[in-house]
Amino acid sequence: MLRGMLLAVLILGALALSGCLFVRAPSTGVIEGYVTDYRAGAPVAGALVRAWPLNGEAPRYTVSSDYYGATAVTNSEGYYRLVVPEGLYVVEVRKEGHGTSRVEGVKVASTARVDIVAYPAGSPTWSLTPPTVTIS
């Protein structure tokens, strides 16, 4: 009996060392780019950038760190970087005072560059009648 247990431990140890018992992490890629204002192209700092799989399934990643995560906040230059498993993604940008911007079908295999323009949020108090323009 002891001999059988010892053999089982040796076999499991050999399998563990060979990598047969470990689950491989999915290959990752990067989504990066800049968020700029629609008027002058100025960087939009502090915008929340999120990504999730295009097919709507729950993400397979749960870790969020400076290296790996599907959420980022743009820096002072409007730059963001997301490290996610390879696949097709929806990338969304939110910033107070701006409308939500969304890009669908971003293919992540290695590095995907997605620059996004942030537009102002609409207001229900704004007139829907176009202004009269006079050129003289």
C-alpha positions, 0 to 999 in steps of 0.5 A: 500500500505504501509502495502504491502511494509512493508511486502515485506521488511520484507520477503526480510530481512528474506530471506537475513538473512537466506542465501537464497539470497546469492550465495555460493562461490565455495569450494576451494583447494590448489595446492602447491609444489616446482620447482627445477632445473633438474641438481642438484635439486636446488630450482628455485626461481622467477618462475611464476606458473599459473593454469587454469581449464583443460577444458579451460573455463575461470576461475571463480575466479578474485581475486588475493591475498596472500590467493586466486589466480591462479598465484604465484611466487616461493620463495627462496626455490622454493616453491609456493602455489595456492588457487583455486576452486575445479576441474581439472587443468593445472599447468604451470611453466615459468622462463627465461632461462628454458623451459615451464613445464606443468602438466595437469589433477591436481585434486584439492579437498583439497591439491594437491602436484605438484613438477615440474622440470625445464629444460633449454630452447633450443637454435636454435644455439645448434647442433643437432648432438650428441657428440662423447663419448670415454671411455678409 
